[in-house]
């Protein structure tokens, strides 16, 4: 099949590459000429495990092409995916200017029937606005004879596992009122659901809301566990034991029941905000989601306050080793990363840092800066002469470190673990002073 994907960022590039991997002819479109030139030369704008190999293989095979001109793809493609950013506006609502700009561009340049697929995360009613934007341009051209459909097809990709998620999805959500269009989308996705996982065809507005509902539910589980961890710290209970106790309930399950520094990244924070704002627009107050957001925001600052508390409220002149900067492992994404707030809070109090992340250091430099922060290539080098270790991202290489080496490098064997990577009893036995989240 012929596919055009507009937007060559995280979602768009993964979508285009995976469709090409299944033998489709794909155009990836982006207005950023430098990004397109880099992609032509095999240089990707993001880090995602396995993506570079798929992009290079399909580009060299002629199935994946890159262009700045949407017309190149429109002339051939049946499907046009919109996969551009929808950053939060000042009030928390999703900013749709890029989505609607693409819709207008399609209306100006289409010459045949196309199925326009909203892949971007968008609020309820966006498909109607896209449909109207296309129609306005066609009317302006005097081409109301051209037919098209607008479909909602939200993505459910986890950063660090996006290729696996796209190739073997739990489910495909398709929002359309046109039975024929639904069947064409199912045909496009058929190679990805041979494992029997379902393709759900539903109304457009239901599909649009499903994406926000899924991310909000996962964010709620995280904030629930973090709130419970605070009670554990006060009462002497162990959040890990509680996680096992409730996670074994088939109605609850284990995923996203980890206490820690809270959620970050490009999806959960903005999607929770957008759903709160959407509820407000319909005259409703999203009280649960407001609490989820507040708990998440507080969690990272509580961690910084606990560091200060250990040092009697004074960290001026202290140097802290930092292991992990990205919001989660297997990505260089620093958007809404807890490390940003934690480092800034302690830096404002006079602390300095020696930091390591396997992938995200260059991105971190552009966001956190290098004032009072030294970035080192080896995570053990970060420990040398530091007053304590702050473990902020649970990369695999941090799970089984050389504890004796750590003790020899740190001024004192002191660890603040924001991801509950180690067993408190073992750390005590090894001679560490060990702080974690919700564990005695």
C-alpha positions as CSV (number, residue, x, y, z in Angstrom):
1,X,0.0,0.0,0.0
2,X,1.0,3.6,-0.5
3,X,1.3,5.6,2.8
4,X,2.3,9.2,3.6
5,X,3.3,10.2,7.1
6,X,3.5,13.9,7.9
7,X,5.8,14.6,10.8
8,X,9.1,12.8,11.2
9,X,9.5,13.0,14.9
10,X,9.1,10.2,17.4
11,X,5.6,8.9,16.4
12,X,5.9,9.8,12.7
13,X,9.3,8.2,12.1
14,X,8.4,5.0,14.0
15,X,5.1,4.8,12.1
16,X,6.7,5.3,8.7
17,X,9.6,3.0,9.3
18,X,7.4,0.2,10.6
19,X,4.9,0.4,7.7
20,X,7.8,0.3,5.3
21,X,9.2,-2.7,7.1
22,X,6.0,-4.6,6.2
23,X,6.5,-3.8,2.5
24,X,4.5,-0.6,2.1
25,X,5.8,2.3,0.1
26,X,6.1,5.2,2.5
27,X,6.8,8.9,2.3
28,X,7.9,10.6,5.5
29,X,7.3,14.4,5.3
30,X,8.6,17.1,7.5
31,X,8.9,20.9,7.1
32,X,12.4,20.8,8.8
33,X,14.7,20.6,5.8
34,X,17.8,19.8,8.0
35,X,15.9,16.9,9.6
36,X,15.0,15.5,6.2
37,X,18.6,15.9,4.9
38,X,19.9,14.1,8.0
39,X,17.4,11.3,7.6
40,X,18.5,10.9,3.9
41,X,22.0,10.4,5.3
42,X,20.9,8.0,8.0
43,X,21.1,10.4,10.9
44,X,18.0,10.1,13.1
45,X,16.6,13.0,15.2
46,X,15.8,10.7,18.2
47,X,17.2,7.6,19.9
48,X,14.9,4.6,19.9
49,X,16.3,1.0,20.1
50,X,16.1,-0.7,16.8
51,X,14.8,2.3,14.8
52,X,18.0,3.3,13.1
53,X,18.4,-0.2,11.6
54,X,14.9,-0.3,10.2
55,X,15.1,3.3,8.8
56,X,18.4,2.6,7.0
57,X,17.3,-0.8,5.7
58,X,14.0,0.5,4.2
59,X,15.5,3.7,2.9
60,X,18.2,1.8,1.0
61,X,15.5,-0.6,-0.2
62,X,13.5,2.3,-1.7
63,X,10.4,1.7,0.5
64,X,11.0,4.7,2.8
65,X,11.5,8.1,1.3
66,X,12.0,11.5,3.0
67,X,10.7,14.8,1.7
68,X,9.7,18.3,2.7
69,X,6.9,18.5,0.2
70,X,3.6,16.8,1.1
71,X,2.6,16.8,-2.6
72,X,5.2,14.1,-3.3
73,X,3.2,11.6,-1.1
74,X,-0.3,12.9,-1.8
75,X,-0.2,12.0,-5.5
76,X,0.5,8.3,-4.8
77,X,-0.9,7.6,-1.3
78,X,-4.3,6.2,-0.1
79,X,-3.4,6.9,3.5
80,X,-2.1,10.2,4.9
81,X,-1.1,10.0,8.5
82,X,-0.8,13.2,10.6
83,X,1.8,12.7,13.2
84,X,2.9,16.2,14.2
85,X,3.4,17.5,17.7
86,X,0.5,18.7,19.9
87,X,2.3,20.5,22.8
88,X,0.4,21.8,25.7
89,X,-0.9,25.3,25.4
90,X,-0.8,27.8,28.4
91,X,-4.0,26.4,29.8
92,X,-3.0,22.8,29.4
93,X,-5.0,22.1,26.3
94,X,-3.4,20.5,23.3
95,X,-2.1,23.0,20.7
96,X,-3.6,21.9,17.4
97,X,-2.0,24.5,15.2
98,X,0.4,22.0,13.5
99,X,-2.3,19.4,13.0
100,X,-4.6,22.0,11.4
101,X,-1.8,23.4,9.3
102,X,-1.2,19.9,7.8
103,X,-5.0,19.5,7.2
104,X,-5.0,22.8,5.3
105,X,-1.9,21.7,3.3
106,X,-3.7,18.5,2.3
107,X,-6.8,20.4,1.2
108,X,-4.6,22.7,-0.9
109,X,-2.7,19.9,-2.7
110,X,-4.8,16.7,-2.8
111,X,-6.1,15.7,-6.3
112,X,-7.8,12.4,-5.4
113,X,-9.5,10.5,-2.7
114,X,-7.4,10.1,0.5
115,X,-7.9,8.7,4.0
116,X,-6.6,11.3,6.5
117,X,-5.5,9.5,9.7
118,X,-5.0,11.5,12.9
119,X,-2.1,9.7,14.6
120,X,-1.2,12.7,16.8
121,X,-2.7,12.7,20.3
122,X,-5.6,15.1,19.9
123,X,-8.6,16.0,22.0
124,X,-12.2,15.1,21.3
125,X,-13.6,16.8,18.3
126,X,-10.3,17.2,16.4
127,X,-11.4,15.1,13.5
128,X,-14.3,17.5,12.9
129,X,-11.9,20.4,12.9
130,X,-9.5,18.6,10.5
131,X,-12.4,17.7,8.2
132,X,-13.5,21.3,8.1
133,X,-10.0,22.7,7.5
134,X,-9.7,20.4,4.5
135,X,-13.1,21.3,3.2
136,X,-12.4,25.0,3.4
137,X,-9.3,24.7,1.3
138,X,-11.1,22.5,-1.3
139,X,-13.9,25.1,-1.5
140,X,-11.4,27.8,-2.0
141,X,-10.0,25.9,-4.9
142,X,-13.4,25.0,-6.3
143,X,-12.7,21.3,-5.8
144,X,-15.6,20.2,-3.7
145,X,-15.9,17.2,-6.0
146,X,-12.9,15.6,-4.2
147,X,-13.8,13.0,-1.5
148,X,-11.9,12.1,1.6
149,X,-12.3,10.5,5.0
150,X,-10.9,11.6,8.4
151,X,-10.0,8.8,10.8
152,X,-8.7,8.7,14.4
153,X,-6.0,6.1,15.0
154,X,-4.2,7.0,18.2
155,X,-0.7,5.6,18.9
156,X,0.2,3.5,22.0
157,X,4.0,3.5,21.8
158,X,6.2,3.3,24.9
159,X,9.5,5.1,24.4
160,X,12.3,2.6,24.6
161,X,10.0,-0.2,23.2
162,X,8.2,1.6,20.3
163,X,9.3,-0.8,17.6
164,X,8.0,-3.8,19.5
165,X,4.8,-1.9,20.4
166,X,4.1,-1.0,16.8
167,X,5.0,-4.4,15.3
168,X,3.1,-6.4,17.9
169,X,0.4,-4.1,19.3
170,X,-1.9,-5.0,22.2
171,X,-4.7,-3.5,20.1
172,X,-5.4,-1.1,17.2
173,X,-7.9,1.6,17.8
174,X,-9.7,3.0,14.7
175,X,-12.2,5.8,14.9
176,X,-14.5,6.0,11.8
177,X,-18.1,6.0,10.9
178,X,-17.4,4.7,7.4
179,X,-17.5,0.9,7.3
180,X,-15.4,0.8,4.0
181,X,-12.8,3.1,5.5
182,X,-12.6,0.9,8.6
183,X,-11.9,-2.2,6.4
184,X,-9.2,-0.4,4.5
185,X,-7.4,0.5,7.7
186,X,-7.8,-3.0,9.0
187,X,-6.1,-4.2,5.7
188,X,-3.2,-1.8,6.3
189,X,-2.7,-3.1,9.8
190,X,-3.3,-6.8,9.0
191,X,0.4,-7.8,9.1
192,X,0.8,-6.3,12.6
193,X,-2.1,-8.2,14.2
194,X,-1.5,-11.8,13.0
195,X,-1.0,-12.7,16.7
196,X,-4.7,-12.3,17.1
197,X,-4.8,-9.0,19.0
198,X,-7.9,-7.0,18.1
199,X,-8.6,-4.1,15.8
200,X,-11.4,-2.1,17.5
201,X,-13.5,0.0,15.1
202,X,-15.4,2.7,17.0
203,X,-16.8,6.2,16.7
204,X,-14.2,8.9,16.0
205,X,-14.8,10.7,19.3
206,X,-14.5,7.5,21.3
207,X,-11.1,6.7,19.6
208,X,-9.9,10.2,20.3
209,X,-10.8,9.9,24.0
210,X,-9.4,6.4,24.3
211,X,-5.8,7.6,24.0
212,X,-6.2,10.2,26.7
213,X,-8.1,7.7,28.9
214,X,-5.3,5.1,28.6
215,X,-2.5,7.4,29.5
216,X,-4.5,9.1,32.3
217,X,-5.2,5.6,33.8
218,X,-1.5,4.6,33.8
219,X,-0.5,8.0,35.3
220,X,-3.1,7.5,38.0
221,X,-1.6,4.1,39.0
222,X,1.8,5.7,39.3
223,X,0.6,8.6,41.4
224,X,-1.5,6.2,43.6
225,X,1.6,4.2,44.4
226,X,3.6,7.3,45.1
227,X,0.9,8.6,47.5
228,X,0.8,5.2,49.2
229,X,4.6,5.2,49.5
230,X,4.3,8.3,51.7
231,X,2.1,6.5,54.1
232,X,4.5,3.6,54.0
233,X,7.3,5.9,55.0
234,X,5.3,7.2,58.0
235,X,4.0,3.8,59.1
236,X,7.0,1.6,58.5
237,X,5.2,-0.5,55.8
238,X,7.0,-1.6,52.6
239,X,5.6,-0.4,49.3
240,X,7.3,-3.3,47.4
241,X,5.4,-5.8,49.6
242,X,2.2,-3.9,49.0
243,X,2.8,-3.8,45.2
244,X,3.2,-7.6,45.2
245,X,0.1,-8.0,47.4
246,X,-2.2,-6.0,45.2
247,X,-0.5,-6.6,41.8
248,X,-1.2,-10.3,42.1
249,X,-4.9,-9.5,42.0
250,X,-6.0,-10.3,38.5
251,X,-8.3,-7.2,38.5
252,X,-5.3,-4.9,39.2
253,X,-2.1,-6.5,37.8
254,X,1.5,-5.4,38.2
255,X,2.3,-2.9,35.4
256,X,2.7,0.8,36.4
257,X,2.5,0.0,40.2
258,X,6.0,1.2,41.0
259,X,6.7,3.9,43.5
260,X,9.4,6.3,42.5
261,X,9.9,9.8,41.2
262,X,6.7,9.9,39.2
263,X,6.0,10.0,35.5
264,X,7.6,12.2,32.9
265,X,8.2,12.2,29.1
266,X,6.2,13.6,26.2
267,X,2.9,11.8,26.8
268,X,1.6,11.4,30.4
269,X,2.2,15.0,31.6
270,X,0.6,16.7,28.6
271,X,-2.2,14.1,28.2
272,X,-3.3,14.4,31.8
273,X,-3.3,18.2,31.4
274,X,-5.2,18.0,28.2
275,X,-7.9,15.7,29.7
276,X,-8.3,18.0,32.6
277,X,-8.8,20.9,30.2
278,X,-11.2,19.0,28.0
279,X,-13.3,18.1,31.0
280,X,-13.4,21.8,32.0
281,X,-14.6,22.7,28.5
282,X,-17.5,20.4,29.0
283,X,-18.3,21.9,32.3
284,X,-16.7,19.1,34.4
285,X,-14.0,19.1,37.1
286,X,-11.5,16.3,36.7
287,X,-10.8,16.0,40.4
288,X,-9.0,12.6,40.3
289,X,-6.7,13.8,37.5
290,X,-5.9,17.0,39.3
291,X,-4.8,15.0,42.3
292,X,-2.8,12.7,40.0
293,X,-1.0,15.7,38.6
294,X,-0.4,17.3,42.0
295,X,1.1,14.2,43.5
296,X,3.3,13.7,40.5
297,X,4.7,17.2,40.7
298,X,5.3,17.0,44.5
299,X,7.1,13.7,44.3
300,X,10.3,14.9,42.8
301,X,10.5,17.9,45.1
302,X,9.9,15.6,48.1
303,X,13.0,13.7,47.0
304,X,15.1,16.8,46.8
305,X,13.8,17.9,50.3
306,X,14.8,14.5,51.7
307,X,18.3,15.0,50.4
308,X,18.5,18.4,52.1
309,X,17.0,17.0,55.3
310,X,19.8,14.4,55.5
311,X,22.4,17.2,55.4
312,X,20.5,19.3,58.0
313,X,18.9,21.5,55.4
314,X,22.2,22.7,54.0
315,X,23.6,21.4,50.8
316,X,25.7,24.4,49.7
317,X,29.1,23.3,48.6
318,X,28.0,19.6,48.4
319,X,28.7,17.6,45.2
320,X,26.2,14.9,44.2
321,X,26.8,12.1,41.8
322,X,23.8,11.6,39.5
323,X,23.0,8.3,37.7
324,X,20.4,8.7,35.0
325,X,18.9,11.9,33.5
326,X,16.3,10.8,31.0
327,X,12.7,10.4,32.2
328,X,13.0,6.6,31.7
329,X,15.5,4.1,30.4
330,X,16.1,3.3,26.7
331,X,15.5,6.9,25.6
332,X,17.2,10.2,25.4
333,X,13.9,12.0,26.1
334,X,14.3,14.7,28.8
335,X,10.8,16.1,28.5
336,X,9.4,16.5,32.0
337,X,12.2,14.3,33.4
338,X,12.3,14.3,37.2
339,X,16.1,14.8,37.1
340,X,15.5,18.4,35.8
341,X,13.5,19.5,38.8
342,X,15.7,17.6,41.3
343,X,18.9,19.0,40.0
344,X,17.5,22.5,39.8
345,X,16.1,22.4,43.3
346,X,19.4,21.3,44.8
347,X,21.5,23.6,42.5
348,X,19.4,26.6,43.7
349,X,20.4,25.6,47.2
350,X,24.1,25.7,46.3
351,X,24.9,22.1,45.3
352,X,26.9,20.9,42.3
353,X,26.7,17.7,40.3
354,X,28.7,15.1,38.4
355,X,26.2,13.3,36.2
356,X,26.1,10.3,33.8
357,X,23.4,9.0,31.5
358,X,24.1,6.3,28.8
359,X,22.2,8.2,26.1
360,X,20.7,11.5,27.2
361,X,23.7,13.6,28.3
362,X,23.8,15.8,25.1
363,X,20.0,16.5,25.4
364,X,20.4,17.1,29.1
365,X,23.1,19.7,28.5
366,X,20.7,21.7,26.3
367,X,18.0,21.6,29.0
368,X,19.8,21.6,32.4
369,X,22.9,23.3,31.2
370,X,26.4,22.9,32.5
371,X,26.4,25.4,35.3
372,X,27.4,23.4,38.4
373,X,26.9,20.2,36.4
374,X,29.8,18.1,35.1
375,X,28.8,15.4,32.6
376,X,31.0,12.3,32.7
377,X,31.3,9.3,30.3
378,X,31.6,6.6,33.0
379,X,29.1,6.3,35.8
380,X,31.7,5.3,38.3
381,X,33.6,8.5,37.5
382,X,30.6,10.4,38.7
383,X,31.0,9.0,42.2
384,X,34.6,10.1,42.8
385,X,34.6,12.5,45.8
386,X,30.8,12.9,45.8
387,X,28.9,13.4,49.0
388,X,26.1,11.1,47.9
389,X,24.7,9.2,44.8
390,X,21.3,10.2,43.5
391,X,19.9,7.4,41.3
392,X,17.3,9.1,39.1
393,X,16.8,6.7,36.1
394,X,16.7,2.9,36.3
395,X,19.1,2.0,33.5
396,X,20.0,-1.6,33.5
397,X,23.7,-1.0,34.1
398,X,22.9,0.6,37.4
399,X,21.1,-2.5,38.7
400,X,24.1,-4.6,39.7
401,X,27.0,-2.2,40.4
402,X,30.3,-2.9,42.2
403,X,29.3,-1.8,45.7
404,X,32.8,-1.9,47.1
405,X,34.1,0.3,44.3
406,X,31.2,2.7,45.0
407,X,32.1,2.9,48.7
408,X,35.7,3.6,47.8
409,X,34.8,6.5,45.5
410,X,32.1,8.2,47.5
411,X,33.1,10.4,50.5
412,X,30.6,8.4,52.5
413,X,28.5,5.4,51.4
414,X,25.3,7.3,51.0
415,X,22.7,6.6,48.3
416,X,19.4,8.3,47.5
417,X,17.5,5.9,45.3
418,X,14.6,7.4,43.5
419,X,13.8,4.2,41.6
420,X,13.9,1.5,44.4
421,X,16.7,-0.4,42.5
422,X,18.3,-2.0,45.5
423,X,17.2,-4.0,48.6
424,X,17.3,-1.9,51.8
425,X,18.4,-4.8,54.0
426,X,21.3,-5.7,51.6
427,X,22.4,-2.1,51.4
428,X,22.5,-1.9,55.2
429,X,24.5,-5.1,55.4
430,X,26.9,-3.6,52.9
431,X,27.4,-0.6,55.0
432,X,25.5,2.0,53.0
433,X,23.2,4.7,54.3
434,X,20.3,4.1,51.9
435,X,17.2,6.2,51.2
436,X,14.5,5.0,48.8
437,X,10.8,5.5,48.2
438,X,8.3,4.0,50.6
439,X,10.5,1.3,52.0
440,X,11.8,1.1,55.6
